Amino acid sequence: MKACPFCGGEAKLVKITDGYTTNPVTIRNKWTVKCVSCNVDIGIFSSEIFEDVEGGLCIRKQGGVDAINAWNTRNE
Ligand SMILES: [Zn+2]
């Protein structure tokens, strides 16, 4: 993870919310990457993992990975 483009501070992946629904079982979390020094963040990215009919877990969206990628490629 790159340092903060504004202050050079340490950046951290943060889970904002946990979500869980049943039938089918689906886990939806929201993520961001933020600077621990100046608090700037990259915006909110969602992840979604659901259980398929055979009980396997399928990842539909990887919010944590998307947030890190967005942070690392921002241009400011
Ligand atoms: Zn910063």
N, CA, C, O and the ligand as a Tripos MOL2 file, in Angstrom:
@<TRIPOS>MOLECULE
protein
  305   303    77     0     0
PROTEIN
NO_CHARGES

@<TRIPOS>ATOM
      1 N           0.8320   -1.2030    0.0000 N.3       1 MET1
      2 CA          0.0000    0.0000    0.0000 C.3       1 MET1
      3 C           0.8660    1.2530    0.0000 C.2       1 MET1
      4 O           1.8210    1.3650    0.7690 O.2       1 MET1
      5 N           0.5170    2.1930   -0.8750 N.am      2 LYS2
      6 CA          1.2870    3.4310   -0.9610 C.3       2 LYS2
      7 C           1.0140    4.3430    0.2380 C.2       2 LYS2
      8 O          -0.0360    4.2570    0.8760 O.2       2 LYS2
      9 N           1.9720    5.2080    0.5270 N.am      3 ALA3
     10 CA          1.7710    6.2270    1.5620 C.3       3 ALA3
     11 C           0.7620    7.2550    1.0690 C.2       3 ALA3
     12 O           0.4710    7.3310   -0.1250 O.2       3 ALA3
     13 N           0.2390    8.0350    1.9880 N.am      4 CYS4
     14 CA         -0.7360    9.0740    1.6550 C.3       4 CYS4
     15 C          -0.1270   10.0820    0.6870 C.2       4 CYS4
     16 O           0.9680   10.5860    0.9370 O.2       4 CYS4
     17 N          -0.8250   10.3900   -0.4320 N.am      5 PRO5
     18 CA         -0.2900   11.3550   -1.4010 C.3       5 PRO5
     19 C          -0.3320   12.7950   -0.8860 C.2       5 PRO5
     20 O           0.3210   13.6690   -1.4550 O.2       5 PRO5
     21 N          -1.0860   13.0510    0.1770 N.am      6 PHE6
     22 CA         -1.2180   14.4210    0.6840 C.3       6 PHE6
     23 C          -0.2170   14.7190    1.7940 C.2       6 PHE6
     24 O           0.3850   15.7920    1.8090 O.2       6 PHE6
     25 N          -0.0310   13.7840    2.7220 N.am      7 CYS7
     26 CA          0.8240   14.0740    3.8740 C.3       7 CYS7
     27 C           1.9360   13.0470    4.0570 C.2       7 CYS7
     28 O           2.7900   13.2160    4.9280 O.2       7 CYS7
     29 N           1.9420   11.9840    3.2490 N.am      8 GLY8
     30 CA          2.9740   10.9690    3.3900 C.3       8 GLY8
     31 C           2.7440   10.0000    4.5330 C.2       8 GLY8
     32 O           3.6050    9.1800    4.8520 O.2       8 GLY8
     33 N           1.5510   10.1040    5.1580 N.am      9 GLY9
     34 CA          1.2340    9.2370    6.2940 C.3       9 GLY9
     35 C           0.9320    7.8110    5.8680 C.2       9 GLY9
     36 O           0.8610    7.4980    4.6800 O.2       9 GLY9
     37 N           0.7580    6.9620    6.8600 N.am     10 GLU10
     38 CA          0.4830    5.5590    6.6370 C.3      10 GLU10
     39 C          -0.9850    5.3580    6.2510 C.2      10 GLU10
     40 O          -1.8770    5.9490    6.8600 O.2      10 GLU10
     41 N          -1.2280    4.5340    5.2500 N.am     11 ALA11
     42 CA         -2.5910    4.2500    4.8170 C.3      11 ALA11
     43 C          -3.0250    2.8880    5.3390 C.2      11 ALA11
     44 O          -2.2170    1.9690    5.4740 O.2      11 ALA11
     45 N          -4.3090    2.7770    5.6270 N.am     12 LYS12
     46 CA         -4.8210    1.5640    6.2350 C.3      12 LYS12
     47 C          -6.1480    1.1670    5.5920 C.2      12 LYS12
     48 O          -6.9910    2.0190    5.3110 O.2      12 LYS12
     49 N          -6.3240   -0.1300    5.3640 N.am     13 LEU13
     50 CA         -7.6180   -0.6310    4.9030 C.3      13 LEU13
     51 C          -8.5630   -0.7080    6.1010 C.2      13 LEU13
     52 O          -8.2230   -1.2880    7.1320 O.2      13 LEU13
     53 N          -9.7540   -0.1170    5.9560 N.am     14 VAL14
     54 CA        -10.7060   -0.0510    7.0640 C.3      14 VAL14
     55 C         -12.0350   -0.6390    6.6150 C.2      14 VAL14
     56 O         -12.5600   -0.2800    5.5620 O.2      14 VAL14
     57 N         -12.5780   -1.5530    7.4300 N.am     15 LYS15
     58 CA        -13.9260   -2.0640    7.1650 C.3      15 LYS15
     59 C         -14.9230   -1.1220    7.8320 C.2      15 LYS15
     60 O         -14.8550   -0.8920    9.0390 O.2      15 LYS15
     61 N         -15.8480   -0.5780    7.0430 N.am     16 ILE16
     62 CA        -16.7910    0.4100    7.5630 C.3      16 ILE16
     63 C         -18.0260   -0.2740    8.1460 C.2      16 ILE16
     64 O         -18.4570    0.0540    9.2520 O.2      16 ILE16
     65 N         -18.5830   -1.2070    7.4160 N.am     17 THR17
     66 CA        -19.7740   -1.8920    7.9170 C.3      17 THR17
     67 C         -19.7020   -3.3840    7.5960 C.2      17 THR17
     68 O         -19.0650   -3.8120    6.6330 O.2      17 THR17
     69 N         -20.3770   -4.1470    8.4370 N.am     18 ASP18
     70 CA        -20.5910   -5.5690    8.2280 C.3      18 ASP18
     71 C         -22.0330   -5.7680    7.8170 C.2      18 ASP18
     72 O         -22.9300   -5.1320    8.3700 O.2      18 ASP18
     73 N         -22.2630   -6.6310    6.8690 N.am     19 GLY19
     74 CA        -23.6470   -6.9410    6.5180 C.3      19 GLY19
     75 C         -23.7920   -8.4280    6.3270 C.2      19 GLY19
     76 O         -22.8910   -9.0930    5.8150 O.2      19 GLY19
     77 N         -24.9380   -8.9500    6.7440 N.am     20 TYR20
     78 CA        -25.1630  -10.3870    6.6300 C.3      20 TYR20
     79 C         -26.6400  -10.6240    6.3770 C.2      20 TYR20
     80 O         -27.4850  -10.1800    7.1550 O.2      20 TYR20
     81 N         -26.9510  -11.3100    5.3140 N.am     21 THR21
     82 CA        -28.3430  -11.6740    5.0700 C.3      21 THR21
     83 C         -28.4100  -13.1680    4.7950 C.2      21 THR21
     84 O         -27.4230  -13.7750    4.3780 O.2      21 THR21
     85 N         -29.5760  -13.7560    5.0290 N.am     22 THR22
     86 CA        -29.7410  -15.1800    4.7850 C.3      22 THR22
     87 C         -30.6440  -15.4100    3.5760 C.2      22 THR22
     88 O         -31.3180  -14.5000    3.0920 O.2      22 THR22
     89 N         -30.6340  -16.6400    3.1110 N.am     23 ASN23
     90 CA        -31.5420  -17.1040    2.0640 C.3      23 ASN23
     91 C         -31.4740  -16.3080    0.7680 C.2      23 ASN23
     92 O         -32.4090  -15.5570    0.4880 O.2      23 ASN23
     93 N         -30.4430  -16.4240   -0.0230 N.am     24 PRO24
     94 CA        -29.2220  -17.1780    0.2790 C.3      24 PRO24
     95 C         -28.3000  -16.3760    1.1880 C.2      24 PRO24
     96 O         -28.3750  -15.1510    1.2750 O.2      24 PRO24
     97 N         -27.4160  -17.1310    1.8690 N.am     25 VAL25
     98 CA        -26.4540  -16.4740    2.7480 C.3      25 VAL25
     99 C         -25.5610  -15.5440    1.9150 C.2      25 VAL25
    100 O         -24.9100  -15.9670    0.9600 O.2      25 VAL25
    101 N         -25.5540  -14.2790    2.3050 N.am     26 THR26
    102 CA        -24.7360  -13.3020    1.5940 C.3      26 THR26
    103 C         -24.0740  -12.3850    2.6180 C.2      26 THR26
    104 O         -24.7240  -11.8870    3.5370 O.2      26 THR26
    105 N         -22.8000  -12.1760    2.4480 N.am     27 ILE27
    106 CA        -22.0570  -11.2690    3.3210 C.3      27 ILE27
    107 C         -21.6740  -10.0550    2.4950 C.2      27 ILE27
    108 O         -20.9890  -10.1630    1.4770 O.2      27 ILE27
    109 N         -22.1250   -8.9070    2.9480 N.am     28 ARG28
    110 CA        -21.7880   -7.6570    2.2550 C.3      28 ARG28
    111 C         -21.1000   -6.7180    3.2360 C.2      28 ARG28
    112 O         -21.6810   -6.3290    4.2490 O.2      28 ARG28
    113 N         -19.8700   -6.3610    2.9290 N.am     29 ASN29
    114 CA        -19.1380   -5.4120    3.7650 C.3      29 ASN29
    115 C         -18.7790   -4.1910    2.9370 C.2      29 ASN29
    116 O         -18.6970   -4.2540    1.7110 O.2      29 ASN29
    117 N         -18.5650   -3.0820    3.6270 N.am     30 LYS30
    118 CA        -18.0920   -1.8770    2.9540 C.3      30 LYS30
    119 C         -16.7050   -1.5290    3.4740 C.2      30 LYS30
    120 O         -16.4160   -1.6500    4.6650 O.2      30 LYS30
    121 N         -15.8590   -1.0940    2.5540 N.am     31 TRP31
    122 CA        -14.4480   -0.8710    2.8500 C.3      31 TRP31
    123 C         -14.0010    0.4880    2.3370 C.2      31 TRP31
    124 O         -14.5680    1.0390    1.3930 O.2      31 TRP31
    125 N         -12.9800    1.0050    2.9780 N.am     32 THR32
    126 CA        -12.2720    2.1410    2.4120 C.3      32 THR32
    127 C         -10.8050    2.0140    2.7980 C.2      32 THR32
    128 O         -10.4430    1.2160    3.6630 O.2      32 THR32
    129 N          -9.9760    2.8020    2.1510 N.am     33 VAL33
    130 CA         -8.5870    2.9660    2.5830 C.3      33 VAL33
    131 C          -8.4540    4.4030    3.0370 C.2      33 VAL33
    132 O          -8.8250    5.3310    2.3180 O.2      33 VAL33
    133 N          -7.9190    4.5840    4.2460 N.am     34 LYS34
    134 CA         -7.7510    5.9490    4.7230 C.3      34 LYS34
    135 C          -6.3840    6.1530    5.3450 C.2      34 LYS34
    136 O          -5.7240    5.2200    5.8010 O.2      34 LYS34
    137 N          -5.9890    7.4280    5.3440 N.am     35 CYS35
    138 CA         -4.7160    7.8350    5.9260 C.3      35 CYS35
    139 C          -4.8880    7.9620    7.4340 C.2      35 CYS35
    140 O          -5.8270    8.6090    7.8980 O.2      35 CYS35
    141 N          -3.9970    7.3550    8.1990 N.am     36 VAL36
    142 CA         -4.1270    7.4320    9.6540 C.3      36 VAL36
    143 C          -3.7090    8.8070   10.1890 C.2      36 VAL36
    144 O          -4.0340    9.1480   11.3260 O.2      36 VAL36
    145 N          -2.9970    9.5930    9.3870 N.am     37 SER37
    146 CA         -2.5520   10.9140    9.8440 C.3      37 SER37
    147 C          -3.5700   12.0040    9.5310 C.2      37 SER37
    148 O          -3.9970   12.7160   10.4400 O.2      37 SER37
    149 N          -3.9750   12.1560    8.2510 N.am     38 CYS38
    150 CA         -4.8420   13.2760    7.8780 C.3      38 CYS38
    151 C          -6.2680   12.8290    7.5820 C.2      38 CYS38
    152 O          -7.1210   13.6670    7.2890 O.2      38 CYS38
    153 N          -6.5520   11.5070    7.6510 N.am     39 ASN39
    154 CA         -7.9190   10.9940    7.5560 C.3      39 ASN39
    155 C          -8.5400   11.0420    6.1610 C.2      39 ASN39
    156 O          -9.7170   10.7120    6.0140 O.2      39 ASN39
    157 N          -7.7970   11.4360    5.1490 N.am     40 VAL40
    158 CA         -8.3580   11.4220    3.8010 C.3      40 VAL40
    159 C          -8.6420    9.9610    3.4170 C.2      40 VAL40
    160 O          -7.8850    9.0570    3.7700 O.2      40 VAL40
    161 N          -9.7490    9.7500    2.6880 N.am     41 ASP41
    162 CA        -10.0360    8.3690    2.2790 C.3      41 ASP41
    163 C         -10.3240    8.2970    0.7920 C.2      41 ASP41
    164 O         -10.4500    9.3180    0.1170 O.2      41 ASP41
    165 N         -10.4280    7.0700    0.2910 N.am     42 ILE42
    166 CA        -10.5420    6.8440   -1.1470 C.3      42 ILE42
    167 C         -12.0000    6.6500   -1.5700 C.2      42 ILE42
    168 O         -12.2720    6.4370   -2.7510 O.2      42 ILE42
    169 N         -12.9330    6.7190   -0.6320 N.am     43 GLY43
    170 CA        -14.3390    6.4480   -0.9690 C.3      43 GLY43
    171 C         -14.7080    5.0410   -0.5540 C.2      43 GLY43
    172 O         -13.8680    4.2870   -0.0640 O.2      43 GLY43
    173 N         -15.9590    4.6930   -0.7500 N.am     44 ILE44
    174 CA        -16.4720    3.4390   -0.2240 C.3      44 ILE44
    175 C         -16.5590    2.3830   -1.3280 C.2      44 ILE44
    176 O         -17.0640    2.6400   -2.4210 O.2      44 ILE44
    177 N         -16.0570    1.1980   -1.0140 N.am     45 PHE45
    178 CA        -16.1050    0.0680   -1.9400 C.3      45 PHE45
    179 C         -16.7890   -1.1050   -1.2470 C.2      45 PHE45
    180 O         -16.5190   -1.3860   -0.0790 O.2      45 PHE45
    181 N         -17.6640   -1.7800   -1.9620 N.am     46 SER46
    182 CA        -18.4340   -2.8710   -1.3690 C.3      46 SER46
    183 C         -17.8450   -4.2130   -1.7480 C.2      46 SER46
    184 O         -17.3300   -4.3990   -2.8510 O.2      46 SER46
    185 N         -17.9300   -5.1440   -0.8130 N.am     47 SER47
    186 CA        -17.6190   -6.5300   -1.1420 C.3      47 SER47
    187 C         -18.8800   -7.3600   -0.9670 C.2      47 SER47
    188 O         -19.7570   -7.0250   -0.1710 O.2      47 SER47
    189 N         -18.9560   -8.4210   -1.7050 N.am     48 GLU48
    190 CA        -20.1400   -9.2730   -1.6520 C.3      48 GLU48
    191 C         -19.7140  -10.7180   -1.8500 C.2      48 GLU48
    192 O         -19.1290  -11.0790   -2.8720 O.2      48 GLU48
    193 N         -20.0190  -11.5370   -0.8510 N.am     49 ILE49
    194 CA        -19.6980  -12.9620   -0.9060 C.3      49 ILE49
    195 C         -20.9840  -13.7200   -0.6330 C.2      49 ILE49
    196 O         -21.6680  -13.4310    0.3490 O.2      49 ILE49
    197 N         -21.3250  -14.6730   -1.4680 N.am     50 PHE50
    198 CA        -22.5580  -15.4130   -1.2300 C.3      50 PHE50
    199 C         -22.3070  -16.9130   -1.3080 C.2      50 PHE50
    200 O         -21.3090  -17.3730   -1.8610 O.2      50 PHE50
    201 N         -23.2400  -17.6530   -0.7380 N.am     51 GLU51
    202 CA        -23.1460  -19.1060   -0.7300 C.3      51 GLU51
    203 C         -23.9460  -19.6520   -1.9010 C.2      51 GLU51
    204 O         -25.1250  -19.3300   -2.0500 O.2      51 GLU51
    205 N         -23.3320  -20.4580   -2.7150 N.am     52 ASP52
    206 CA        -24.0620  -21.0150   -3.8560 C.3      52 ASP52
    207 C         -24.8690  -22.2400   -3.4210 C.2      52 ASP52
    208 O         -24.8000  -22.6430   -2.2600 O.2      52 ASP52
    209 N         -25.6310  -22.8340   -4.3420 N.am     53 VAL53
    210 CA        -26.5470  -23.9230   -3.9850 C.3      53 VAL53
    211 C         -25.8350  -25.1430   -3.4080 C.2      53 VAL53
    212 O         -26.4450  -25.9310   -2.6850 O.2      53 VAL53
    213 N         -24.5620  -25.3050   -3.7180 N.am     54 GLU54
    214 CA        -23.8200  -26.4490   -3.1780 C.3      54 GLU54
    215 C         -23.0680  -26.0990   -1.8900 C.2      54 GLU54
    216 O         -22.2970  -26.9150   -1.3860 O.2      54 GLU54
    217 N         -23.2810  -24.9120   -1.3630 N.am     55 GLY55
    218 CA        -22.6410  -24.5350   -0.1080 C.3      55 GLY55
    219 C         -21.2610  -23.9300   -0.2730 C.2      55 GLY55
    220 O         -20.5850  -23.6530    0.7180 O.2      55 GLY55
    221 N         -20.8350  -23.7220   -1.5000 N.am     56 GLY56
    222 CA        -19.5330  -23.0870   -1.7250 C.3      56 GLY56
    223 C         -19.6540  -21.5790   -1.6310 C.2      56 GLY56
    224 O         -20.7320  -21.0190   -1.8310 O.2      56 GLY56
    225 N         -18.5570  -20.9330   -1.3290 N.am     57 LEU57
    226 CA        -18.5740  -19.4720   -1.2310 C.3      57 LEU57
    227 C         -18.1010  -18.8590   -2.5490 C.2      57 LEU57
    228 O         -17.0540  -19.2270   -3.0820 O.2      57 LEU57
    229 N         -18.8830  -17.9300   -3.0560 N.am     58 CYS58
    230 CA        -18.5290  -17.2380   -4.2880 C.3      58 CYS58
    231 C         -18.2870  -15.7740   -3.9860 C.2      58 CYS58
    232 O         -19.0760  -15.1320   -3.2930 O.2      58 CYS58
    233 N         -17.2140  -15.2620   -4.4990 N.am     59 ILE59
    234 CA        -16.9190  -13.8400   -4.3150 C.3      59 ILE59
    235 C         -17.4250  -13.0940   -5.5410 C.2      59 ILE59
    236 O         -16.9640  -13.3230   -6.6600 O.2      59 ILE59
    237 N         -18.3760  -12.2010   -5.3120 N.am     60 ARG60
    238 CA        -18.9260  -11.4340   -6.4270 C.3      60 ARG60
    239 C         -18.1980  -10.1010   -6.5670 C.2      60 ARG60
    240 O         -17.9150   -9.6400   -7.6720 O.2      60 ARG60
    241 N         -17.9040   -9.4960   -5.4190 N.am     61 LYS61
    242 CA        -17.1730   -8.2220   -5.4410 C.3      61 LYS61
    243 C         -16.1590   -8.2220   -4.3150 C.2      61 LYS61
    244 O         -16.4640   -8.6230   -3.1910 O.2      61 LYS61
    245 N         -14.9510   -7.7700   -4.6200 N.am     62 GLN62
    246 CA        -13.8930   -7.7240   -3.6150 C.3      62 GLN62
    247 C         -13.6240   -6.2780   -3.2360 C.2      62 GLN62
    248 O         -12.6950   -5.6540   -3.7490 O.2      62 GLN62
    249 N         -14.4340   -5.7560   -2.3420 N.am     63 GLY63
    250 CA        -14.3390   -4.3430   -1.9870 C.3      63 GLY63
    251 C         -13.0030   -3.9520   -1.3820 C.2      63 GLY63
    252 O         -12.4870   -2.8720   -1.6690 O.2      63 GLY63
    253 N         -12.4330   -4.8170   -0.5480 N.am     64 GLY64
    254 CA        -11.1530   -4.4930    0.0730 C.3      64 GLY64
    255 C         -10.0470   -4.3590   -0.9570 C.2      64 GLY64
    256 O          -9.2410   -3.4300   -0.9060 O.2      64 GLY64
    257 N         -10.0190   -5.2960   -1.8890 N.am     65 VAL65
    258 CA         -9.0040   -5.2710   -2.9490 C.3      65 VAL65
    259 C          -9.2190   -4.0590   -3.8570 C.2      65 VAL65
    260 O          -8.2650   -3.3900   -4.2530 O.2      65 VAL65
    261 N         -10.4910   -3.7870   -4.1800 N.am     66 ASP66
    262 CA        -10.8050   -2.6400   -5.0390 C.3      66 ASP66
    263 C         -10.3790   -1.3340   -4.3760 C.2      66 ASP66
    264 O          -9.8500   -0.4430   -5.0390 O.2      66 ASP66
    265 N         -10.6090   -1.2200   -3.0690 N.am     67 ALA67
    266 CA        -10.2370    0.0050   -2.3600 C.3      67 ALA67
    267 C          -8.7260    0.1980   -2.3700 C.2      67 ALA67
    268 O          -8.2410    1.3090   -2.5840 O.2      67 ALA67
    269 N          -7.9780   -0.8840   -2.1390 N.am     68 ILE68
    270 CA         -6.5140   -0.7860   -2.1530 C.3      68 ILE68
    271 C          -6.0110   -0.4100   -3.5420 C.2      68 ILE68
    272 O          -5.1190    0.4280   -3.6790 O.2      68 ILE68
    273 N          -6.5850   -1.0320   -4.5730 N.am     69 ASN69
    274 CA         -6.1690   -0.7090   -5.9410 C.3      69 ASN69
    275 C          -6.4490    0.7510   -6.2720 C.2      69 ASN69
    276 O          -5.6250    1.4250   -6.8890 O.2      69 ASN69
    277 N          -7.6200    1.2370   -5.8570 N.am     70 ALA70
    278 CA         -7.9750    2.6270   -6.1300 C.3      70 ALA70
    279 C          -7.0220    3.5670   -5.4010 C.2      70 ALA70
    280 O          -6.5740    4.5680   -5.9600 O.2      70 ALA70
    281 N          -6.7220    3.2390   -4.1640 N.am     71 TRP71
    282 CA         -5.7860    4.0630   -3.3810 C.3      71 TRP71
    283 C          -4.4150    4.1040   -4.0480 C.2      71 TRP71
    284 O          -3.8130    5.1710   -4.1740 O.2      71 TRP71
    285 N          -3.9350    2.9660   -4.4660 N.am     72 ASN72
    286 CA         -2.5900    2.8810   -5.0160 C.3      72 ASN72
    287 C          -2.4720    3.5300   -6.3920 C.2      72 ASN72
    288 O          -1.3640    3.8290   -6.8370 O.2      72 ASN72
    289 N          -3.5900    3.7520   -7.0690 N.am     73 THR73
    290 CA         -3.5270    4.3230   -8.4110 C.3      73 THR73
    291 C          -4.0640    5.7570   -8.4550 C.2      73 THR73
    292 O          -4.1840    6.3280   -9.5390 O.2      73 THR73
    293 N          -4.3880    6.3490   -7.3040 N.am     74 ARG74
    294 CA         -4.8910    7.7270   -7.3400 C.3      74 ARG74
    295 C          -3.7560    8.6730   -7.7190 C.2      74 ARG74
    296 O          -2.5830    8.3920   -7.4750 O.2      74 ARG74
    297 N          -4.1280    9.7880   -8.3150 N.am     75 ASN75
    298 CA         -3.1240   10.6250   -8.9730 C.3      75 ASN75
    299 C          -2.7410   11.8940   -8.2380 C.2      75 ASN75
    300 O          -1.7970   12.5680   -8.6510 O.2      75 ASN75
    301 N          -3.4200   12.2410   -7.1890 N.am     76 GLU76
    302 CA         -3.0850   13.4950   -6.5060 C.3      76 GLU76
    303 C          -1.6460   13.4720   -5.9770 C.2      76 GLU76
    304 O          -1.1940   14.4460   -5.3750 O.2      76 GLU76
    305 ZN         -2.4880   11.7940    4.8550 Zn       77 ZN77
@<TRIPOS>BOND
     1     1     2 1
     2     2     3 1
     3     3     4 2
     4     3     5 am
     5     5     6 1
     6     6     7 1
     7     7     8 2
     8     7     9 am
     9     9    10 1
    10    10    11 1
    11    11    12 2
    12    11    13 am
    13    13    14 1
    14    14    15 1
    15    15    16 2
    16    15    17 am
    17    17    18 1
    18    18    19 1
    19    19    20 2
    20    19    21 am
    21    21    22 1
    22    22    23 1
    23    23    24 2
    24    23    25 am
    25    25    26 1
    26    26    27 1
    27    27    28 2
    28    27    29 am
    29    29    30 1
    30    30    31 1
    31    31    32 2
    32    31    33 am
    33    33    34 1
    34    34    35 1
    35    35    36 2
    36    35    37 am
    37    37    38 1
    38    38    39 1
    39    39    40 2
    40    39    41 am
    41    41    42 1
    42    42    43 1
    43    43    44 2
    44    43    45 am
    45    45    46 1
    46    46    47 1
    47    47    48 2
    48    47    49 am
    49    49    50 1
    50    50    51 1
    51    51    52 2
    52    51    53 am
    53    53    54 1
    54    54    55 1
    55    55    56 2
    56    55    57 am
    57    57    58 1
    58    58    59 1
    59    59    60 2
    60    59    61 am
    61    61    62 1
    62    62    63 1
    63    63    64 2
    64    63    65 am
    65    65    66 1
    66    66    67 1
    67    67    68 2
    68    67    69 am
    69    69    70 1
    70    70    71 1
    71    71    72 2
    72    71    73 am
    73    73    74 1
    74    74    75 1
    75    75    76 2
    76    75    77 am
    77    77    78 1
    78    78    79 1
    79    79    80 2
    80    79    81 am
    81    81    82 1
    82    82    83 1
    83    83    84 2
    84    83    85 am
    85    85    86 1
    86    86    87 1
    87    87    88 2
    88    87    89 am
    89    89    90 1
    90    90    91 1
    91    91    92 2
    92    91    93 am
    93    93    94 1
    94    94    95 1
    95    95    96 2
    96    95    97 am
    97    97    98 1
    98    98    99 1
    99    99   100 2
   100    99   101 am
   101   101   102 1
   102   102   103 1
   103   103   104 2
   104   103   105 am
   105   105   106 1
   106   106   107 1
   107   107   108 2
   108   107   109 am
   109   109   110 1
   110   110   111 1
   111   111   112 2
   112   111   113 am
   113   113   114 1
   114   114   115 1
   115   115   116 2
   116   115   117 am
   117   117   118 1
   118   118   119 1
   119   119   120 2
   120   119   121 am
   121   121   122 1
   122   122   123 1
   123   123   124 2
   124   123   125 am
   125   125   126 1
   126   126   127 1
   127   127   128 2
   128   127   129 am
   129   129   130 1
   130   130   131 1
   131   131   132 2
   132   131   133 am
   133   133   134 1
   134   134   135 1
   135   135   136 2
   136   135   137 am
   137   137   138 1
   138   138   139 1
   139   139   140 2
   140   139   141 am
   141   141   142 1
   142   142   143 1
   143   143   144 2
   144   143   145 am
   145   145   146 1
   146   146   147 1
   147   147   148 2
   148   147   149 am
   149   149   150 1
   150   150   151 1
   151   151   152 2
   152   151   153 am
   153   153   154 1
   154   154   155 1
   155   155   156 2
   156   155   157 am
   157   157   158 1
   158   158   159 1
   159   159   160 2
   160   159   161 am
   161   161   162 1
   162   162   163 1
   163   163   164 2
   164   163   165 am
   165   165   166 1
   166   166   167 1
   167   167   168 2
   168   167   169 am
   169   169   170 1
   170   170   171 1
   171   171   172 2
   172   171   173 am
   173   173   174 1
   174   174   175 1
   175   175   176 2
   176   175   177 am
   177   177   178 1
   178   178   179 1
   179   179   180 2
   180   179   181 am
   181   181   182 1
   182   182   183 1
   183   183   184 2
   184   183   185 am
   185   185   186 1
   186   186   187 1
   187   187   188 2
   188   187   189 am
   189   189   190 1
   190   190   191 1
   191   191   192 2
   192   191   193 am
   193   193   194 1
   194   194   195 1
   195   195   196 2
   196   195   197 am
   197   197   198 1
   198   198   199 1
   199   199   200 2
   200   199   201 am
   201   201   202 1
   202   202   203 1
   203   203   204 2
   204   203   205 am
   205   205   206 1
   206   206   207 1
   207   207   208 2
   208   207   209 am
   209   209   210 1
   210   210   211 1
   211   211   212 2
   212   211   213 am
   213   213   214 1
   214   214   215 1
   215   215   216 2
   216   215   217 am
   217   217   218 1
   218   218   219 1
   219   219   220 2
   220   219   221 am
   221   221   222 1
   222   222   223 1
   223   223   224 2
   224   223   225 am
   225   225   226 1
   226   226   227 1
   227   227   228 2
   228   227   229 am
   229   229   230 1
   230   230   231 1
   231   231   232 2
   232   231   233 am
   233   233   234 1
   234   234   235 1
   235   235   236 2
   236   235   237 am
   237   237   238 1
   238   238   239 1
   239   239   240 2
   240   239   241 am
   241   241   242 1
   242   242   243 1
   243   243   244 2
   244   243   245 am
   245   245   246 1
   246   246   247 1
   247   247   248 2
   248   247   249 am
   249   249   250 1
   250   250   251 1
   251   251   252 2
   252   251   253 am
   253   253   254 1
   254   254   255 1
   255   255   256 2
   256   255   257 am
   257   257   258 1
   258   258   259 1
   259   259   260 2
   260   259   261 am
   261   261   262 1
   262   262   263 1
   263   263   264 2
   264   263   265 am
   265   265   266 1
   266   266   267 1
   267   267   268 2
   268   267   269 am
   269   269   270 1
   270   270   271 1
   271   271   272 2
   272   271   273 am
   273   273   274 1
   274   274   275 1
   275   275   276 2
   276   275   277 am
   277   277   278 1
   278   278   279 1
   279   279   280 2
   280   279   281 am
   281   281   282 1
   282   282   283 1
   283   283   284 2
   284   283   285 am
   285   285   286 1
   286   286   287 1
   287   287   288 2
   288   287   289 am
   289   289   290 1
   290   290   291 1
   291   291   292 2
   292   291   293 am
   293   293   294 1
   294   294   295 1
   295   295   296 2
   296   295   297 am
   297   297   298 1
   298   298   299 1
   299   299   300 2
   300   299   301 am
   301   301   302 1
   302   302   303 1
   303   303   304 2
@<TRIPOS>SUBSTRUCTURE
     1 MET1         2 RESIDUE 1 A MET
     2 LYS2         6 RESIDUE 1 A LYS
     3 ALA3        10 RESIDUE 1 A ALA
     4 CYS4        14 RESIDUE 1 A CYS
     5 PRO5        18 RESIDUE 1 A PRO
     6 PHE6        22 RESIDUE 1 A PHE
     7 CYS7        26 RESIDUE 1 A CYS
     8 GLY8        30 RESIDUE 1 A GLY
     9 GLY9        34 RESIDUE 1 A GLY
    10 GLU10       38 RESIDUE 1 A GLU
    11 ALA11       42 RESIDUE 1 A ALA
    12 LYS12       46 RESIDUE 1 A LYS
    13 LEU13       50 RESIDUE 1 A LEU
    14 VAL14       54 RESIDUE 1 A VAL
    15 LYS15       58 RESIDUE 1 A LYS
    16 ILE16       62 RESIDUE 1 A ILE
    17 THR17       66 RESIDUE 1 A THR
    18 ASP18       70 RESIDUE 1 A ASP
    19 GLY19       74 RESIDUE 1 A GLY
    20 TYR20       78 RESIDUE 1 A TYR
    21 THR21       82 RESIDUE 1 A THR
    22 THR22       86 RESIDUE 1 A THR
    23 ASN23       90 RESIDUE 1 A ASN
    24 PRO24       94 RESIDUE 1 A PRO
    25 VAL25       98 RESIDUE 1 A VAL
    26 THR26      102 RESIDUE 1 A THR
    27 ILE27      106 RESIDUE 1 A ILE
    28 ARG28      110 RESIDUE 1 A ARG
    29 ASN29      114 RESIDUE 1 A ASN
    30 LYS30      118 RESIDUE 1 A LYS
    31 TRP31      122 RESIDUE 1 A TRP
    32 THR32      126 RESIDUE 1 A THR
    33 VAL33      130 RESIDUE 1 A VAL
    34 LYS34      134 RESIDUE 1 A LYS
    35 CYS35      138 RESIDUE 1 A CYS
    36 VAL36      142 RESIDUE 1 A VAL
    37 SER37      146 RESIDUE 1 A SER
    38 CYS38      150 RESIDUE 1 A CYS
    39 ASN39      154 RESIDUE 1 A ASN
    40 VAL40      158 RESIDUE 1 A VAL
    41 ASP41      162 RESIDUE 1 A ASP
    42 ILE42      166 RESIDUE 1 A ILE
    43 GLY43      170 RESIDUE 1 A GLY
    44 ILE44      174 RESIDUE 1 A ILE
    45 PHE45      178 RESIDUE 1 A PHE
    46 SER46      182 RESIDUE 1 A SER
    47 SER47      186 RESIDUE 1 A SER
    48 GLU48      190 RESIDUE 1 A GLU
    49 ILE49      194 RESIDUE 1 A ILE
    50 PHE50      198 RESIDUE 1 A PHE
    51 GLU51      202 RESIDUE 1 A GLU
    52 ASP52      206 RESIDUE 1 A ASP
    53 VAL53      210 RESIDUE 1 A VAL
    54 GLU54      214 RESIDUE 1 A GLU
    55 GLY55      218 RESIDUE 1 A GLY
    56 GLY56      222 RESIDUE 1 A GLY
    57 LEU57      226 RESIDUE 1 A LEU
    58 CYS58      230 RESIDUE 1 A CYS
    59 ILE59      234 RESIDUE 1 A ILE
    60 ARG60      238 RESIDUE 1 A ARG
    61 LYS61      242 RESIDUE 1 A LYS
    62 GLN62      246 RESIDUE 1 A GLN
    63 GLY63      250 RESIDUE 1 A GLY
    64 GLY64      254 RESIDUE 1 A GLY
    65 VAL65      258 RESIDUE 1 A VAL
    66 ASP66      262 RESIDUE 1 A ASP
    67 ALA67      266 RESIDUE 1 A ALA
    68 ILE68      270 RESIDUE 1 A ILE
    69 ASN69      274 RESIDUE 1 A ASN
    70 ALA70      278 RESIDUE 1 A ALA
    71 TRP71      282 RESIDUE 1 A TRP
    72 ASN72      286 RESIDUE 1 A ASN
    73 THR73      290 RESIDUE 1 A THR
    74 ARG74      294 RESIDUE 1 A ARG
    75 ASN75      298 RESIDUE 1 A ASN
    76 GLU76      302 RESIDUE 1 A GLU
    77 ZN77       305 GROUP 0 **** ****
